[in-house]
């Protein structure tokens, strides 16, 4: 009897270890197997001639797909194992079929409503009793409303103009005080030493994540310009912030006197789930960050 019990416990232990091993294997696969991507873009003068082709894959193409933007149309396809998910065109056709079906149902309903006899219509040219009752009730309600409006106009106003002005000024002063108090609280929150350290750690982890996500290969040349020179300057400012990503591999030529978009771009790289795990681990186990999160939750 004891031998049988030990055998059962042994089998249960083996099953539990097998399940635990499978879970650990799945966790390692999700975190360390990279998702690869490749993007190619080309433009010959404006947005209408712009074409973008992007494709991605994960785990030996177990999950793969591609996104295409060409001739001002967006299309995408995704494949999971052996099953292909429908793209944009299939969805559009389905929505068109649904609209046609709903339109047909509405027309049938309208025909049915028209074919039914209306109860409120007159019989042999004479009004029905319901119509007479409704007309009498509407006349009575109109008379009562006119009397109430006349009584309201006859009543003197209880609140004077000075009281309204006083109430408005007091309300504005209360809002200004609330804004000033909030401003002082925000400044004190930002200047707190613990919060400053937490912001520094957050900035450090963001730059680390950006370094992880940097493409392995990128090159191209882009010439762009907007109708408004200020908009061109704003776009150039954003591109200067992204300079650590592309560096000297992408040549950028801004045009401030004409609207243009031409050039080509090629990006290739991969992303691992462990990148997000590292950043989240460093932030969660940082005492200053935890304190700042609690302060944000209780901030009023």
C-alpha positions as CSV (number, residue, x, y, z in Angstrom):
1,X,0.0,0.0,0.0
2,X,2.8,2.4,0.9
3,X,4.6,1.5,-2.3
4,X,1.6,2.4,-4.4
5,X,1.2,5.7,-2.6
6,X,4.8,6.6,-3.2
7,X,4.5,5.7,-6.9
8,X,1.4,8.0,-7.2
9,X,3.3,10.9,-5.5
10,X,6.3,10.3,-7.8
11,X,4.1,10.5,-10.9
12,X,2.4,13.7,-9.6
13,X,5.8,15.2,-8.9
14,X,7.1,14.4,-12.4
15,X,4.0,15.9,-14.0
16,X,4.4,19.1,-11.9
17,X,8.1,19.4,-12.8
18,X,7.2,18.9,-16.5
19,X,4.6,21.7,-16.3
20,X,7.1,23.9,-14.5
21,X,9.7,23.2,-17.1
22,X,7.3,24.0,-20.0
23,X,6.4,27.3,-18.3
24,X,10.0,28.3,-17.8
25,X,10.8,27.4,-21.4
26,X,7.9,29.5,-22.7
27,X,9.1,32.4,-20.5
28,X,12.6,32.2,-21.9
29,X,11.3,32.0,-25.5
30,X,9.1,35.1,-25.0
31,X,11.9,37.1,-23.4
32,X,14.9,36.1,-25.4
33,X,13.7,35.1,-28.9
34,X,13.9,38.3,-31.0
35,X,11.1,39.7,-33.1
36,X,12.8,40.9,-36.3
37,X,11.6,43.7,-38.5
38,X,12.5,45.4,-41.8
39,X,11.2,48.6,-43.2
40,X,11.8,50.2,-46.6
41,X,10.4,53.6,-47.6
42,X,10.6,55.6,-50.8
43,X,9.2,58.9,-52.0
44,X,9.5,60.7,-55.4
45,X,8.4,64.2,-54.5
46,X,5.2,64.2,-52.4
47,X,3.0,62.1,-50.2
48,X,1.1,60.6,-53.1
49,X,4.2,58.9,-54.5
50,X,5.3,57.7,-51.1
51,X,5.5,53.9,-50.5
52,X,6.3,52.1,-47.3
53,X,6.8,48.3,-46.9
54,X,7.3,46.8,-43.5
55,X,7.5,43.1,-42.5
56,X,8.1,41.4,-39.2
57,X,8.6,37.8,-37.9
58,X,9.0,36.0,-34.6
59,X,10.1,32.5,-33.6
60,X,11.2,31.1,-37.0
61,X,8.3,32.8,-38.8
62,X,5.7,31.2,-36.5
63,X,4.2,34.7,-36.4
64,X,4.8,36.9,-39.3
65,X,3.2,39.7,-41.3
66,X,3.7,42.7,-43.5
67,X,2.3,46.2,-43.8
68,X,2.2,48.1,-47.1
69,X,1.3,51.7,-47.8
70,X,1.2,52.5,-51.5
71,X,-0.9,54.7,-53.8
72,X,-2.4,56.2,-50.6
73,X,-3.8,52.8,-49.6
74,X,-2.9,50.8,-46.4
75,X,-2.9,47.1,-46.5
76,X,-1.7,44.5,-43.9
77,X,-1.4,40.7,-43.6
78,X,-0.7,38.6,-40.6
79,X,0.0,34.9,-40.4
80,X,0.0,32.9,-37.1
81,X,1.4,29.4,-37.7
82,X,-0.7,28.1,-40.6
83,X,-3.6,30.5,-40.2
84,X,-3.8,33.7,-42.1
85,X,-5.7,36.7,-40.7
86,X,-7.7,38.7,-43.1
87,X,-6.3,42.0,-44.3
88,X,-7.9,45.4,-44.8
89,X,-9.5,44.7,-48.1
90,X,-11.3,41.7,-46.7
91,X,-12.6,43.7,-43.8
92,X,-13.8,46.5,-46.1
93,X,-15.7,44.0,-48.2
94,X,-17.3,42.5,-45.1
95,X,-18.4,45.9,-43.9
96,X,-19.9,46.7,-47.3
97,X,-21.9,43.4,-47.2
98,X,-23.1,44.2,-43.7
99,X,-24.2,47.7,-44.8
100,X,-26.1,46.3,-47.8
101,X,-27.8,43.7,-45.6
102,X,-28.8,46.3,-43.0
103,X,-30.0,48.6,-45.8
104,X,-32.1,45.8,-47.2
105,X,-33.6,45.1,-43.7
106,X,-34.4,48.8,-43.3
107,X,-36.2,49.0,-46.7
108,X,-38.3,45.9,-45.8
109,X,-39.2,47.5,-42.4
110,X,-40.1,50.7,-44.1
111,X,-42.4,48.9,-46.6
112,X,-44.0,47.0,-43.7
113,X,-44.6,50.2,-41.8
114,X,-46.1,51.9,-44.9
115,X,-48.4,48.9,-45.5
116,X,-49.8,48.9,-41.9
117,X,-52.9,51.2,-41.4
118,X,-52.3,54.2,-39.2
119,X,-54.5,54.3,-36.2
120,X,-54.4,58.1,-35.9
121,X,-55.8,58.7,-39.4
122,X,-59.4,59.8,-39.8
123,X,-62.1,57.3,-40.7
124,X,-64.4,58.4,-43.6
125,X,-63.1,62.0,-43.4
126,X,-64.1,62.4,-39.6
127,X,-61.5,62.8,-36.9
128,X,-61.2,60.0,-34.3
129,X,-61.9,60.3,-30.6
130,X,-58.2,60.1,-29.7
131,X,-57.4,63.1,-31.9
132,X,-60.1,65.2,-30.3
133,X,-58.9,64.3,-26.8
134,X,-55.3,65.1,-27.8
135,X,-56.2,68.5,-29.3
136,X,-58.1,69.4,-26.2
137,X,-55.2,68.4,-23.9
138,X,-52.7,70.4,-26.0
139,X,-54.9,73.5,-25.8
140,X,-55.2,73.2,-22.0
141,X,-51.4,72.7,-21.6
142,X,-50.7,75.7,-23.8
143,X,-53.1,77.9,-21.7
144,X,-51.4,76.7,-18.4
145,X,-47.9,77.4,-19.8
146,X,-49.0,80.9,-20.9
147,X,-50.4,81.6,-17.4
148,X,-47.2,80.4,-15.7
149,X,-45.0,82.5,-17.9
150,X,-47.1,85.6,-17.2
151,X,-46.9,84.9,-13.4
152,X,-43.1,84.5,-13.6
153,X,-42.7,87.7,-15.5
154,X,-44.9,89.5,-12.9
155,X,-42.8,88.3,-10.0
156,X,-40.0,90.6,-8.9
157,X,-36.4,89.5,-9.1
158,X,-35.1,88.3,-5.8
159,X,-31.4,88.7,-6.6
160,X,-29.9,92.1,-7.4
161,X,-27.2,92.9,-9.9
162,X,-24.7,93.7,-7.1
163,X,-25.1,90.3,-5.5
164,X,-24.5,88.6,-8.9
165,X,-21.3,90.6,-9.4
166,X,-20.1,89.8,-5.9
167,X,-20.7,86.1,-6.4
168,X,-18.9,86.1,-9.7
169,X,-15.8,88.0,-8.2
170,X,-15.7,85.6,-5.2
171,X,-15.9,82.6,-7.6
172,X,-13.0,83.9,-9.7
173,X,-10.9,84.5,-6.5
174,X,-11.5,81.0,-5.3
175,X,-10.3,79.6,-8.6
176,X,-7.2,81.7,-8.5
177,X,-6.4,80.6,-5.0
178,X,-6.9,76.9,-6.0
179,X,-4.5,77.3,-9.0
180,X,-1.9,79.0,-6.8
181,X,-2.1,76.3,-4.2
182,X,-1.8,73.6,-6.9
183,X,1.2,75.4,-8.4
184,X,2.9,75.5,-5.0
185,X,2.2,71.8,-4.5
186,X,3.6,70.9,-8.0
187,X,6.8,72.9,-7.4
188,X,7.3,71.3,-4.0
189,X,6.7,67.9,-5.6
190,X,9.3,68.5,-8.3
191,X,11.9,70.0,-6.0
192,X,11.7,67.1,-3.5
193,X,15.1,65.2,-3.4
194,X,13.5,61.8,-3.5
195,X,11.5,62.8,-6.6
196,X,14.5,64.3,-8.3
197,X,16.4,61.0,-7.8
198,X,13.4,59.1,-9.1
199,X,13.2,61.3,-12.2
200,X,16.9,60.8,-12.8
201,X,16.5,57.0,-12.6
202,X,13.5,57.1,-14.9
203,X,15.5,59.2,-17.5
204,X,18.4,56.7,-17.2
205,X,16.2,53.7,-17.9
206,X,14.5,55.5,-20.8
207,X,17.8,56.1,-22.5
208,X,18.8,52.5,-21.8
209,X,15.6,51.2,-23.5
210,X,16.2,53.5,-26.4
211,X,19.7,52.0,-26.8
212,X,18.2,48.5,-26.8
213,X,15.6,49.5,-29.4
214,X,18.2,51.1,-31.7
215,X,18.0,49.5,-35.2
216,X,21.0,47.3,-36.1
217,X,21.1,48.7,-39.6
218,X,19.8,52.0,-41.0
219,X,20.7,54.1,-44.0
220,X,19.1,56.5,-46.4
221,X,18.7,60.1,-47.6
222,X,15.6,62.3,-47.2
223,X,14.8,65.7,-48.6
224,X,11.7,67.4,-47.1
225,X,10.1,70.7,-46.9
226,X,6.7,72.2,-45.9
227,X,4.7,75.1,-47.2
228,X,5.3,76.9,-43.9
229,X,9.0,77.3,-43.0
230,X,8.2,77.2,-39.2
231,X,6.7,73.7,-39.7
232,X,9.9,72.6,-41.5
233,X,11.9,73.9,-38.5
234,X,9.6,72.0,-36.0
235,X,10.1,68.7,-38.0
236,X,13.8,69.3,-38.1
237,X,13.9,69.8,-34.3
238,X,12.1,66.5,-33.8
239,X,14.6,64.8,-36.1
240,X,17.5,66.3,-34.2
241,X,16.2,64.6,-31.0
242,X,16.1,61.3,-32.9
243,X,19.7,61.7,-34.1
244,X,21.1,59.1,-31.7
245,X,19.0,56.5,-33.6
246,X,20.1,57.1,-37.1
247,X,23.4,59.1,-36.6
248,X,25.4,59.7,-39.7
249,X,23.8,56.9,-41.7
250,X,20.8,59.0,-42.8
251,X,21.4,62.2,-44.7
252,X,18.7,64.9,-44.1
253,X,18.2,67.9,-46.4
254,X,15.6,70.4,-45.2
255,X,13.9,72.8,-47.8
256,X,12.4,76.0,-46.3
257,X,11.2,77.5,-49.5
258,X,9.1,74.7,-51.1
259,X,7.0,71.7,-50.2
260,X,8.7,68.5,-51.1
261,X,9.2,64.9,-49.8
262,X,11.7,62.6,-51.6
263,X,14.3,60.1,-50.7
264,X,14.6,56.5,-49.5
265,X,15.1,54.8,-46.1
266,X,16.0,51.3,-45.0
267,X,15.7,50.1,-41.4
268,X,16.5,46.6,-40.1
269,X,16.6,45.4,-36.5
270,X,15.1,43.2,-33.8
271,X,13.4,43.6,-30.4
272,X,13.5,41.3,-27.4
273,X,11.0,41.1,-24.6
274,X,13.8,41.0,-22.0
275,X,14.5,44.7,-22.7
276,X,11.2,45.7,-21.1
277,X,11.8,43.2,-18.3
278,X,15.2,44.8,-17.4
279,X,13.8,48.3,-17.4
280,X,10.7,47.4,-15.4
281,X,12.8,45.4,-12.9
282,X,15.2,48.4,-12.3
283,X,12.3,50.8,-11.8
284,X,10.2,48.6,-9.6
285,X,13.0,47.8,-7.2
286,X,14.2,51.4,-7.0
287,X,13.1,52.8,-3.6
288,X,12.9,56.4,-4.9
289,X,10.7,55.4,-7.8
290,X,8.3,53.5,-5.5
291,X,8.1,56.5,-3.2
292,X,7.3,58.8,-6.1
293,X,4.6,56.5,-7.4
294,X,2.9,56.5,-3.9
295,X,3.2,60.3,-3.8
296,X,1.5,60.6,-7.2
297,X,-1.4,58.3,-6.1
298,X,-2.0,60.5,-3.0
299,X,-1.3,63.8,-4.7
300,X,-4.3,66.2,-4.6
